[in-house]
Amino acid sequence: EHVVSGARHAVKLFAGHGADQAARFAREGQAQAAVDGHPNVVRVFGAGEANGRAWLAMEACEGVDLARRLEA
């Protein structure tokens, strides 16, 4: 929960290794932010780095994860 607003957000942490994967993670956040408001793309609220790890703060989505959805 966001401390100030009480809104629920998801935080995605970069878990990869190397400059190529870090650049891909950054592009992912930029691409999501570029289509802000699209009904099929979660909204990105912020991005940054903490303790050497990149992160994206995004809209939290309720429901099952993609792996479970693909199994159905």
mmCIF file of the N, C-alpha and C atoms, coordinates in Angstrom:
data_MODEL
# 
_entry.id   MODEL 
# 
loop_
_atom_site.group_PDB 
_atom_site.id 
_atom_site.type_symbol 
_atom_site.label_atom_id 
_atom_site.label_alt_id 
_atom_site.label_comp_id 
_atom_site.label_asym_id 
_atom_site.label_entity_id 
_atom_site.label_seq_id 
_atom_site.pdbx_PDB_ins_code 
_atom_site.Cartn_x 
_atom_site.Cartn_y 
_atom_site.Cartn_z 
_atom_site.occupancy 
_atom_site.B_iso_or_equiv 
_atom_site.pdbx_formal_charge 
_atom_site.auth_seq_id 
_atom_site.auth_comp_id 
_atom_site.auth_asym_id 
_atom_site.auth_atom_id 
_atom_site.pdbx_PDB_model_num 
ATOM 1   N N  . GLU A 1 1  ? 0.833  -1.183  0.000   1.00 0.00 ? 1  GLU A N  1 
ATOM 2   C CA . GLU A 1 1  ? 0.000  0.000   0.000   1.00 0.00 ? 1  GLU A CA 1 
ATOM 3   C C  . GLU A 1 1  ? 0.868  1.233   0.000   1.00 0.00 ? 1  GLU A C  1 
ATOM 4   N N  . HIS A 1 2  ? 0.476  2.224   -0.796  1.00 0.00 ? 2  HIS A N  1 
ATOM 5   C CA . HIS A 1 2  ? 1.194  3.487   -0.833  1.00 0.00 ? 2  HIS A CA 1 
ATOM 6   C C  . HIS A 1 2  ? 0.951  4.213   0.483   1.00 0.00 ? 2  HIS A C  1 
ATOM 7   N N  . VAL A 1 3  ? 2.004  4.633   1.122   1.00 0.00 ? 3  VAL A N  1 
ATOM 8   C CA . VAL A 1 3  ? 1.908  5.206   2.463   1.00 0.00 ? 3  VAL A CA 1 
ATOM 9   C C  . VAL A 1 3  ? 1.010  6.436   2.501   1.00 0.00 ? 3  VAL A C  1 
ATOM 10  N N  . VAL A 1 4  ? 1.124  7.318   1.527   1.00 0.00 ? 4  VAL A N  1 
ATOM 11  C CA . VAL A 1 4  ? 0.380  8.574   1.541   1.00 0.00 ? 4  VAL A CA 1 
ATOM 12  C C  . VAL A 1 4  ? -1.068 8.391   1.094   1.00 0.00 ? 4  VAL A C  1 
ATOM 13  N N  . SER A 1 5  ? -1.274 7.730   -0.039  1.00 0.00 ? 5  SER A N  1 
ATOM 14  C CA . SER A 1 5  ? -2.619 7.642   -0.614  1.00 0.00 ? 5  SER A CA 1 
ATOM 15  C C  . SER A 1 5  ? -3.406 6.415   -0.173  1.00 0.00 ? 5  SER A C  1 
ATOM 16  N N  . GLY A 1 6  ? -2.716 5.379   0.291   1.00 0.00 ? 6  GLY A N  1 
ATOM 17  C CA . GLY A 1 6  ? -3.393 4.142   0.638   1.00 0.00 ? 6  GLY A CA 1 
ATOM 18  C C  . GLY A 1 6  ? -3.695 3.260   -0.562  1.00 0.00 ? 6  GLY A C  1 
ATOM 19  N N  . ALA A 1 7  ? -3.310 3.690   -1.751  1.00 0.00 ? 7  ALA A N  1 
ATOM 20  C CA . ALA A 1 7  ? -3.560 2.914   -2.970  1.00 0.00 ? 7  ALA A CA 1 
ATOM 21  C C  . ALA A 1 7  ? -2.653 1.683   -3.006  1.00 0.00 ? 7  ALA A C  1 
ATOM 22  N N  . ARG A 1 8  ? -3.146 0.620   -3.643  1.00 0.00 ? 8  ARG A N  1 
ATOM 23  C CA . ARG A 1 8  ? -2.342 -0.596  -3.789  1.00 0.00 ? 8  ARG A CA 1 
ATOM 24  C C  . ARG A 1 8  ? -1.563 -0.533  -5.090  1.00 0.00 ? 8  ARG A C  1 
ATOM 25  N N  . HIS A 1 9  ? -0.282 -0.822  -5.022  1.00 0.00 ? 9  HIS A N  1 
ATOM 26  C CA . HIS A 1 9  ? 0.594  -0.846  -6.192  1.00 0.00 ? 9  HIS A CA 1 
ATOM 27  C C  . HIS A 1 9  ? 1.406  -2.132  -6.176  1.00 0.00 ? 9  HIS A C  1 
ATOM 28  N N  . ALA A 1 10 ? 1.884  -2.523  -7.330  1.00 0.00 ? 10 ALA A N  1 
ATOM 29  C CA . ALA A 1 10 ? 2.784  -3.664  -7.453  1.00 0.00 ? 10 ALA A CA 1 
ATOM 30  C C  . ALA A 1 10 ? 4.179  -3.116  -7.708  1.00 0.00 ? 10 ALA A C  1 
ATOM 31  N N  . VAL A 1 11 ? 5.174  -3.754  -7.126  1.00 0.00 ? 11 VAL A N  1 
ATOM 32  C CA . VAL A 1 11 ? 6.561  -3.368  -7.371  1.00 0.00 ? 11 VAL A CA 1 
ATOM 33  C C  . VAL A 1 11 ? 7.254  -4.536  -8.050  1.00 0.00 ? 11 VAL A C  1 
ATOM 34  N N  . LYS A 1 12 ? 7.821  -4.263  -9.216  1.00 0.00 ? 12 LYS A N  1 
ATOM 35  C CA . LYS A 1 12 ? 8.554  -5.278  -9.952  1.00 0.00 ? 12 LYS A CA 1 
ATOM 36  C C  . LYS A 1 12 ? 10.030 -4.956  -9.825  1.00 0.00 ? 12 LYS A C  1 
ATOM 37  N N  . LEU A 1 13 ? 10.814 -5.932  -9.354  1.00 0.00 ? 13 LEU A N  1 
ATOM 38  C CA . LEU A 1 13 ? 12.249 -5.746  -9.190  1.00 0.00 ? 13 LEU A CA 1 
ATOM 39  C C  . LEU A 1 13 ? 12.989 -6.426  -10.318 1.00 0.00 ? 13 LEU A C  1 
ATOM 40  N N  . PHE A 1 14 ? 14.056 -5.785  -10.772 1.00 0.00 ? 14 PHE A N  1 
ATOM 41  C CA . PHE A 1 14 ? 14.904 -6.367  -11.799 1.00 0.00 ? 14 PHE A CA 1 
ATOM 42  C C  . PHE A 1 14 ? 15.709 -7.499  -11.176 1.00 0.00 ? 14 PHE A C  1 
ATOM 43  N N  . ALA A 1 15 ? 15.561 -8.699  -11.722 1.00 0.00 ? 15 ALA A N  1 
ATOM 44  C CA . ALA A 1 15 ? 16.248 -9.860  -11.170 1.00 0.00 ? 15 ALA A CA 1 
ATOM 45  C C  . ALA A 1 15 ? 17.282 -10.423 -12.136 1.00 0.00 ? 15 ALA A C  1 
ATOM 46  N N  . GLY A 1 16 ? 17.483 -9.775  -13.252 1.00 0.00 ? 16 GLY A N  1 
ATOM 47  C CA . GLY A 1 16 ? 18.418 -10.278 -14.250 1.00 0.00 ? 16 GLY A CA 1 
ATOM 48  C C  . GLY A 1 16 ? 19.851 -9.874  -13.958 1.00 0.00 ? 16 GLY A C  1 
ATOM 49  N N  . HIS A 1 17 ? 20.698 -10.172 -14.913 1.00 0.00 ? 17 HIS A N  1 
ATOM 50  C CA . HIS A 1 17 ? 22.119 -9.859  -14.787 1.00 0.00 ? 17 HIS A CA 1 
ATOM 51  C C  . HIS A 1 17 ? 22.610 -9.272  -16.104 1.00 0.00 ? 17 HIS A C  1 
ATOM 52  N N  . GLY A 1 18 ? 23.475 -8.295  -16.017 1.00 0.00 ? 18 GLY A N  1 
ATOM 53  C CA . GLY A 1 18 ? 24.100 -7.748  -17.209 1.00 0.00 ? 18 GLY A CA 1 
ATOM 54  C C  . GLY A 1 18 ? 23.410 -6.512  -17.743 1.00 0.00 ? 18 GLY A C  1 
ATOM 55  N N  . ALA A 1 19 ? 24.180 -5.766  -18.502 1.00 0.00 ? 19 ALA A N  1 
ATOM 56  C CA . ALA A 1 19 ? 23.704 -4.501  -19.051 1.00 0.00 ? 19 ALA A CA 1 
ATOM 57  C C  . ALA A 1 19 ? 22.575 -4.690  -20.056 1.00 0.00 ? 19 ALA A C  1 
ATOM 58  N N  . ASP A 1 20 ? 22.632 -5.756  -20.851 1.00 0.00 ? 20 ASP A N  1 
ATOM 59  C CA . ASP A 1 20 ? 21.584 -5.989  -21.845 1.00 0.00 ? 20 ASP A CA 1 
ATOM 60  C C  . ASP A 1 20 ? 20.229 -6.220  -21.187 1.00 0.00 ? 20 ASP A C  1 
ATOM 61  N N  . GLN A 1 21 ? 20.209 -7.046  -20.147 1.00 0.00 ? 21 GLN A N  1 
ATOM 62  C CA . GLN A 1 21 ? 18.944 -7.314  -19.460 1.00 0.00 ? 21 GLN A CA 1 
ATOM 63  C C  . GLN A 1 21 ? 18.461 -6.096  -18.688 1.00 0.00 ? 21 GLN A C  1 
ATOM 64  N N  . ALA A 1 22 ? 19.381 -5.317  -18.130 1.00 0.00 ? 22 ALA A N  1 
ATOM 65  C CA . ALA A 1 22 ? 18.989 -4.093  -17.421 1.00 0.00 ? 22 ALA A CA 1 
ATOM 66  C C  . ALA A 1 22 ? 18.367 -3.099  -18.390 1.00 0.00 ? 22 ALA A C  1 
ATOM 67  N N  . ALA A 1 23 ? 18.936 -2.987  -19.586 1.00 0.00 ? 23 ALA A N  1 
ATOM 68  C CA . ALA A 1 23 ? 18.386 -2.089  -20.605 1.00 0.00 ? 23 ALA A CA 1 
ATOM 69  C C  . ALA A 1 23 ? 17.004 -2.571  -21.048 1.00 0.00 ? 23 ALA A C  1 
ATOM 70  N N  . ARG A 1 24 ? 16.836 -3.877  -21.154 1.00 0.00 ? 24 ARG A N  1 
ATOM 71  C CA . ARG A 1 24 ? 15.536 -4.430  -21.530 1.00 0.00 ? 24 ARG A CA 1 
ATOM 72  C C  . ARG A 1 24 ? 14.484 -4.118  -20.468 1.00 0.00 ? 24 ARG A C  1 
ATOM 73  N N  . PHE A 1 25 ? 14.847 -4.231  -19.197 1.00 0.00 ? 25 PHE A N  1 
ATOM 74  C CA . PHE A 1 25 ? 13.937 -3.906  -18.103 1.00 0.00 ? 25 PHE A CA 1 
ATOM 75  C C  . PHE A 1 25 ? 13.533 -2.435  -18.162 1.00 0.00 ? 25 PHE A C  1 
ATOM 76  N N  . ALA A 1 26 ? 14.503 -1.560  -18.420 1.00 0.00 ? 26 ALA A N  1 
ATOM 77  C CA . ALA A 1 26 ? 14.210 -0.127  -18.530 1.00 0.00 ? 26 ALA A CA 1 
ATOM 78  C C  . ALA A 1 26 ? 13.280 0.141   -19.708 1.00 0.00 ? 26 ALA A C  1 
ATOM 79  N N  . ARG A 1 27 ? 13.517 -0.508  -20.844 1.00 0.00 ? 27 ARG A N  1 
ATOM 80  C CA . ARG A 1 27 ? 12.645 -0.336  -22.012 1.00 0.00 ? 27 ARG A CA 1 
ATOM 81  C C  . ARG A 1 27 ? 11.227 -0.829  -21.728 1.00 0.00 ? 27 ARG A C  1 
ATOM 82  N N  . GLU A 1 28 ? 11.112 -1.894  -20.945 1.00 0.00 ? 28 GLU A N  1 
ATOM 83  C CA . GLU A 1 28 ? 9.801  -2.403  -20.581 1.00 0.00 ? 28 GLU A CA 1 
ATOM 84  C C  . GLU A 1 28 ? 8.997  -1.325  -19.849 1.00 0.00 ? 28 GLU A C  1 
ATOM 85  N N  . GLY A 1 29 ? 9.623  -0.681  -18.878 1.00 0.00 ? 29 GLY A N  1 
ATOM 86  C CA . GLY A 1 29 ? 8.944  0.389   -18.141 1.00 0.00 ? 29 GLY A CA 1 
ATOM 87  C C  . GLY A 1 29 ? 8.593  1.561   -19.029 1.00 0.00 ? 29 GLY A C  1 
ATOM 88  N N  . GLN A 1 30 ? 9.500  1.925   -19.930 1.00 0.00 ? 30 GLN A N  1 
ATOM 89  C CA . GLN A 1 30 ? 9.247  3.038   -20.840 1.00 0.00 ? 30 GLN A CA 1 
ATOM 90  C C  . GLN A 1 30 ? 8.106  2.713   -21.792 1.00 0.00 ? 30 GLN A C  1 
ATOM 91  N N  . ALA A 1 31 ? 8.075  1.486   -22.296 1.00 0.00 ? 31 ALA A N  1 
ATOM 92  C CA . ALA A 1 31 ? 7.011  1.081   -23.226 1.00 0.00 ? 31 ALA A CA 1 
ATOM 93  C C  . ALA A 1 31 ? 5.658  1.081   -22.529 1.00 0.00 ? 31 ALA A C  1 
ATOM 94  N N  . GLN A 1 32 ? 5.616  0.572   -21.303 1.00 0.00 ? 32 GLN A N  1 
ATOM 95  C CA . GLN A 1 32 ? 4.358  0.582   -20.558 1.00 0.00 ? 32 GLN A CA 1 
ATOM 96  C C  . GLN A 1 32 ? 3.896  2.006   -20.299 1.00 0.00 ? 32 GLN A C  1 
ATOM 97  N N  . ALA A 1 33 ? 4.808  2.873   -19.923 1.00 0.00 ? 33 ALA A N  1 
ATOM 98  C CA . ALA A 1 33 ? 4.448  4.259   -19.650 1.00 0.00 ? 33 ALA A CA 1 
ATOM 99  C C  . ALA A 1 33 ? 3.971  4.974   -20.918 1.00 0.00 ? 33 ALA A C  1 
ATOM 100 N N  . ALA A 1 34 ? 4.517  4.585   -22.068 1.00 0.00 ? 34 ALA A N  1 
ATOM 101 C CA . ALA A 1 34 ? 4.156  5.229   -23.331 1.00 0.00 ? 34 ALA A CA 1 
ATOM 102 C C  . ALA A 1 34 ? 2.721  4.951   -23.744 1.00 0.00 ? 34 ALA A C  1 
ATOM 103 N N  . VAL A 1 35 ? 2.163  3.836   -23.296 1.00 0.00 ? 35 VAL A N  1 
ATOM 104 C CA . VAL A 1 35 ? 0.787  3.495   -23.653 1.00 0.00 ? 35 VAL A CA 1 
ATOM 105 C C  . VAL A 1 35 ? -0.138 3.670   -22.446 1.00 0.00 ? 35 VAL A C  1 
ATOM 106 N N  . ASP A 1 36 ? 0.204  4.598   -21.582 1.00 0.00 ? 36 ASP A N  1 
ATOM 107 C CA . ASP A 1 36 ? -0.580 4.875   -20.379 1.00 0.00 ? 36 ASP A CA 1 
ATOM 108 C C  . ASP A 1 36 ? -2.045 5.063   -20.737 1.00 0.00 ? 36 ASP A C  1 
ATOM 109 N N  . GLY A 1 37 ? -2.901 4.356   -20.034 1.00 0.00 ? 37 GLY A N  1 
ATOM 110 C CA . GLY A 1 37 ? -4.335 4.466   -20.282 1.00 0.00 ? 37 GLY A CA 1 
ATOM 111 C C  . GLY A 1 37 ? -4.891 3.372   -21.163 1.00 0.00 ? 37 GLY A C  1 
ATOM 112 N N  . HIS A 1 38 ? -4.036 2.556   -21.784 1.00 0.00 ? 38 HIS A N  1 
ATOM 113 C CA . HIS A 1 38 ? -4.534 1.445   -22.600 1.00 0.00 ? 38 HIS A CA 1 
ATOM 114 C C  . HIS A 1 38 ? -5.181 0.428   -21.667 1.00 0.00 ? 38 HIS A C  1 
ATOM 115 N N  . PRO A 1 39 ? -6.363 -0.090  -22.006 1.00 0.00 ? 39 PRO A N  1 
ATOM 116 C CA . PRO A 1 39 ? -7.078 -0.980  -21.092 1.00 0.00 ? 39 PRO A CA 1 
ATOM 117 C C  . PRO A 1 39 ? -6.394 -2.325  -20.838 1.00 0.00 ? 39 PRO A C  1 
ATOM 118 N N  . ASN A 1 40 ? -5.451 -2.723  -21.686 1.00 0.00 ? 40 ASN A N  1 
ATOM 119 C CA . ASN A 1 40 ? -4.800 -4.025  -21.526 1.00 0.00 ? 40 ASN A CA 1 
ATOM 120 C C  . ASN A 1 40 ? -3.367 -3.930  -21.009 1.00 0.00 ? 40 ASN A C  1 
ATOM 121 N N  . VAL A 1 41 ? -2.952 -2.752  -20.583 1.00 0.00 ? 41 VAL A N  1 
ATOM 122 C CA . VAL A 1 41 ? -1.579 -2.558  -20.100 1.00 0.00 ? 41 VAL A CA 1 
ATOM 123 C C  . VAL A 1 41 ? -1.633 -1.893  -18.735 1.00 0.00 ? 41 VAL A C  1 
ATOM 124 N N  . VAL A 1 42 ? -0.914 -2.466  -17.758 1.00 0.00 ? 42 VAL A N  1 
ATOM 125 C CA . VAL A 1 42 ? -0.906 -1.860  -16.433 1.00 0.00 ? 42 VAL A CA 1 
ATOM 126 C C  . VAL A 1 42 ? -0.158 -0.536  -16.469 1.00 0.00 ? 42 VAL A C  1 
ATOM 127 N N  . ARG A 1 43 ? -0.596 0.361   -15.640 1.00 0.00 ? 43 ARG A N  1 
ATOM 128 C CA . ARG A 1 43 ? -0.034 1.702   -15.586 1.00 0.00 ? 43 ARG A CA 1 
ATOM 129 C C  . ARG A 1 43 ? 1.249  1.713   -14.751 1.00 0.00 ? 43 ARG A C  1 
ATOM 130 N N  . VAL A 1 44 ? 2.267  2.406   -15.228 1.00 0.00 ? 44 VAL A N  1 
ATOM 131 C CA . VAL A 1 44 ? 3.522  2.569   -14.493 1.00 0.00 ? 44 VAL A CA 1 
ATOM 132 C C  . VAL A 1 44 ? 3.470  3.899   -13.763 1.00 0.00 ? 44 VAL A C  1 
ATOM 133 N N  . PHE A 1 45 ? 3.668  3.859   -12.453 1.00 0.00 ? 45 PHE A N  1 
ATOM 134 C CA . PHE A 1 45 ? 3.629  5.074   -11.639 1.00 0.00 ? 45 PHE A CA 1 
ATOM 135 C C  . PHE A 1 45 ? 5.012  5.647   -11.389 1.00 0.00 ? 45 PHE A C  1 
ATOM 136 N N  . GLY A 1 46 ? 6.023  4.811   -11.451 1.00 0.00 ? 46 GLY A N  1 
ATOM 137 C CA . GLY A 1 46 ? 7.373  5.290   -11.199 1.00 0.00 ? 46 GLY A CA 1 
ATOM 138 C C  . GLY A 1 46 ? 8.394  4.204   -11.452 1.00 0.00 ? 46 GLY A C  1 
ATOM 139 N N  . ALA A 1 47 ? 9.636  4.621   -11.520 1.00 0.00 ? 47 ALA A N  1 
ATOM 140 C CA . ALA A 1 47 ? 10.749 3.697   -11.724 1.00 0.00 ? 47 ALA A CA 1 
ATOM 141 C C  . ALA A 1 47 ? 11.970 4.287   -11.049 1.00 0.00 ? 47 ALA A C  1 
ATOM 142 N N  . GLY A 1 48 ? 12.902 3.434   -10.713 1.00 0.00 ? 48 GLY A N  1 
ATOM 143 C CA . GLY A 1 48 ? 14.118 3.919   -10.085 1.00 0.00 ? 48 GLY A CA 1 
ATOM 144 C C  . GLY A 1 48 ? 15.048 2.790   -9.728  1.00 0.00 ? 48 GLY A C  1 
ATOM 145 N N  . GLU A 1 49 ? 15.973 3.097   -8.836  1.00 0.00 ? 49 GLU A N  1 
ATOM 146 C CA . GLU A 1 49 ? 16.947 2.123   -8.388  1.00 0.00 ? 49 GLU A CA 1 
ATOM 147 C C  . GLU A 1 49 ? 17.160 2.306   -6.898  1.00 0.00 ? 49 GLU A C  1 
ATOM 148 N N  . ALA A 1 50 ? 17.227 1.205   -6.179  1.00 0.00 ? 50 ALA A N  1 
ATOM 149 C CA . ALA A 1 50 ? 17.487 1.241   -4.745  1.00 0.00 ? 50 ALA A CA 1 
ATOM 150 C C  . ALA A 1 50 ? 18.418 0.090   -4.395  1.00 0.00 ? 50 ALA A C  1 
ATOM 151 N N  . ASN A 1 51 ? 19.470 0.398   -3.688  1.00 0.00 ? 51 ASN A N  1 
ATOM 152 C CA . ASN A 1 51 ? 20.443 -0.624  -3.292  1.00 0.00 ? 51 ASN A CA 1 
ATOM 153 C C  . ASN A 1 51 ? 20.960 -1.418  -4.481  1.00 0.00 ? 51 ASN A C  1 
ATOM 154 N N  . GLY A 1 52 ? 21.141 -0.743  -5.608  1.00 0.00 ? 52 GLY A N  1 
ATOM 155 C CA . GLY A 1 52 ? 21.677 -1.387  -6.798  1.00 0.00 ? 52 GLY A CA 1 
ATOM 156 C C  . GLY A 1 52 ? 20.683 -2.215  -7.597  1.00 0.00 ? 52 GLY A C  1 
ATOM 157 N N  . ARG A 1 53 ? 19.402 -2.173  -7.240  1.00 0.00 ? 53 ARG A N  1 
ATOM 158 C CA . ARG A 1 53 ? 18.378 -2.935  -7.967  1.00 0.00 ? 53 ARG A CA 1 
ATOM 159 C C  . ARG A 1 53 ? 17.359 -1.989  -8.581  1.00 0.00 ? 53 ARG A C  1 
ATOM 160 N N  . ALA A 1 54 ? 17.097 -2.183  -9.864  1.00 0.00 ? 54 ALA A N  1 
ATOM 161 C CA . ALA A 1 54 ? 16.094 -1.370  -10.560 1.00 0.00 ? 54 ALA A CA 1 
ATOM 162 C C  . ALA A 1 54 ? 14.707 -1.870  -10.183 1.00 0.00 ? 54 ALA A C  1 
ATOM 163 N N  . TRP A 1 55 ? 13.745 -0.951  -10.179 1.00 0.00 ? 55 TRP A N  1 
ATOM 164 C CA . TRP A 1 55 ? 12.367 -1.303  -9.840  1.00 0.00 ? 55 TRP A CA 1 
ATOM 165 C C  . TRP A 1 55 ? 11.385 -0.510  -10.680 1.00 0.00 ? 55 TRP A C  1 
ATOM 166 N N  . LEU A 1 56 ? 10.177 -1.042  -10.822 1.00 0.00 ? 56 LEU A N  1 
ATOM 167 C CA . LEU A 1 56 ? 9.046  -0.365  -11.445 1.00 0.00 ? 56 LEU A CA 1 
ATOM 168 C C  . LEU A 1 56 ? 7.888  -0.416  -10.461 1.00 0.00 ? 56 LEU A C  1 
ATOM 169 N N  . ALA A 1 57 ? 7.239  0.689   -10.206 1.00 0.00 ? 57 ALA A N  1 
ATOM 170 C CA . ALA A 1 57 ? 6.021  0.727   -9.400  1.00 0.00 ? 57 ALA A CA 1 
ATOM 171 C C  . ALA A 1 57 ? 4.858  0.789   -10.376 1.00 0.00 ? 57 ALA A C  1 
ATOM 172 N N  . MET A 1 58 ? 3.972  -0.205  -10.286 1.00 0.00 ? 58 MET A N  1 
ATOM 173 C CA . MET A 1 58 ? 2.912  -0.335  -11.271 1.00 0.00 ? 58 MET A CA 1 
ATOM 174 C C  . MET A 1 58 ? 1.562  -0.522  -10.601 1.00 0.00 ? 58 MET A C  1 
ATOM 175 N N  . GLU A 1 59 ? 0.541  -0.368  -11.394 1.00 0.00 ? 59 GLU A N  1 
ATOM 176 C CA . GLU A 1 59 ? -0.827 -0.648  -10.974 1.00 0.00 ? 59 GLU A CA 1 
ATOM 177 C C  . GLU A 1 59 ? -0.922 -2.116  -10.565 1.00 0.00 ? 59 GLU A C  1 
ATOM 178 N N  . ALA A 1 60 ? -1.553 -2.381  -9.441  1.00 0.00 ? 60 ALA A N  1 
ATOM 179 C CA . ALA A 1 60 ? -1.753 -3.760  -9.008  1.00 0.00 ? 60 ALA A CA 1 
ATOM 180 C C  . ALA A 1 60 ? -2.969 -4.340  -9.721  1.00 0.00 ? 60 ALA A C  1 
ATOM 181 N N  . CYS A 1 61 ? -2.834 -5.553  -10.213 1.00 0.00 ? 61 CYS A N  1 
ATOM 182 C CA . CYS A 1 61 ? -3.920 -6.234  -10.911 1.00 0.00 ? 61 CYS A CA 1 
ATOM 183 C C  . CYS A 1 61 ? -4.383 -7.417  -10.082 1.00 0.00 ? 61 CYS A C  1 
ATOM 184 N N  . GLU A 1 62 ? -5.666 -7.536  -9.937  1.00 0.00 ? 62 GLU A N  1 
ATOM 185 C CA . GLU A 1 62 ? -6.243 -8.666  -9.210  1.00 0.00 ? 62 GLU A CA 1 
ATOM 186 C C  . GLU A 1 62 ? -6.452 -9.815  -10.175 1.00 0.00 ? 62 GLU A C  1 
ATOM 187 N N  . GLY A 1 63 ? -6.463 -11.020 -9.646  1.00 0.00 ? 63 GLY A N  1 
ATOM 188 C CA . GLY A 1 63 ? -6.733 -12.181 -10.471 1.00 0.00 ? 63 GLY A CA 1 
ATOM 189 C C  . GLY A 1 63 ? -5.586 -13.163 -10.444 1.00 0.00 ? 63 GLY A C  1 
ATOM 190 N N  . VAL A 1 64 ? -5.634 -14.123 -11.364 1.00 0.00 ? 64 VAL A N  1 
ATOM 191 C CA . VAL A 1 64 ? -4.610 -15.161 -11.422 1.00 0.00 ? 64 VAL A CA 1 
ATOM 192 C C  . VAL A 1 64 ? -3.411 -14.672 -12.226 1.00 0.00 ? 64 VAL A C  1 
ATOM 193 N N  . ASP A 1 65 ? -2.259 -15.307 -11.982 1.00 0.00 ? 65 ASP A N  1 
ATOM 194 C CA . ASP A 1 65 ? -1.069 -14.922 -12.736 1.00 0.00 ? 65 ASP A CA 1 
ATOM 195 C C  . ASP A 1 65 ? -1.120 -15.540 -14.139 1.00 0.00 ? 65 ASP A C  1 
ATOM 196 N N  . LEU A 1 66 ? -0.253 -15.075 -14.997 1.00 0.00 ? 66 LEU A N  1 
ATOM 197 C CA . LEU A 1 66 ? -0.267 -15.489 -16.400 1.00 0.00 ? 66 LEU A CA 1 
ATOM 198 C C  . LEU A 1 66 ? -0.036 -16.993 -16.549 1.00 0.00 ? 66 LEU A C  1 
ATOM 199 N N  . ALA A 1 67 ? 0.847  -17.569 -15.755 1.00 0.00 ? 67 ALA A N  1 
ATOM 200 C CA . ALA A 1 67 ? 1.122  -19.007 -15.855 1.00 0.00 ? 67 ALA A CA 1 
ATOM 201 C C  . ALA A 1 67 ? -0.144 -19.827 -15.622 1.00 0.00 ? 67 ALA A C  1 
ATOM 202 N N  . ARG A 1 68 ? -0.914 -19.455 -14.605 1.00 0.00 ? 68 ARG A N  1 
ATOM 203 C CA . ARG A 1 68 ? -2.171 -20.174 -14.331 1.00 0.00 ? 68 ARG A CA 1 
ATOM 204 C C  . ARG A 1 68 ? -3.183 -19.936 -15.429 1.00 0.00 ? 68 ARG A C  1 
ATOM 205 N N  . ARG A 1 69 ? -3.208 -18.741 -15.947 1.00 0.00 ? 69 ARG A N  1 
ATOM 206 C CA . ARG A 1 69 ? -4.165 -18.409 -17.024 1.00 0.00 ? 69 ARG A CA 1 
ATOM 207 C C  . ARG A 1 69 ? -3.879 -19.231 -18.275 1.00 0.00 ? 69 ARG A C  1 
ATOM 208 N N  . LEU A 1 70 ? -2.600 -19.424 -18.580 1.00 0.00 ? 70 LEU A N  1 
ATOM 209 C CA . LEU A 1 70 ? -2.225 -20.196 -19.762 1.00 0.00 ? 70 LEU A CA 1 
ATOM 210 C C  . LEU A 1 70 ? -2.511 -21.690 -19.604 1.00 0.00 ? 70 LEU A C  1 
ATOM 211 N N  . GLU A 1 71 ? -2.533 -22.173 -18.358 1.00 0.00 ? 71 GLU A N  1 
ATOM 212 C CA . GLU A 1 71 ? -2.834 -23.581 -18.111 1.00 0.00 ? 71 GLU A CA 1 
ATOM 213 C C  . GLU A 1 71 ? -4.303 -23.910 -18.387 1.00 0.00 ? 71 GLU A C  1 
ATOM 214 N N  . ALA A 1 72 ? -5.191 -22.925 -18.255 1.00 0.00 ? 72 ALA A N  1 
ATOM 215 C CA . ALA A 1 72 ? -6.636 -23.163 -18.400 1.00 0.00 ? 72 ALA A CA 1 
ATOM 216 C C  . ALA A 1 72 ? -7.039 -23.463 -19.823 1.00 0.00 ? 72 ALA A C  1 
# 
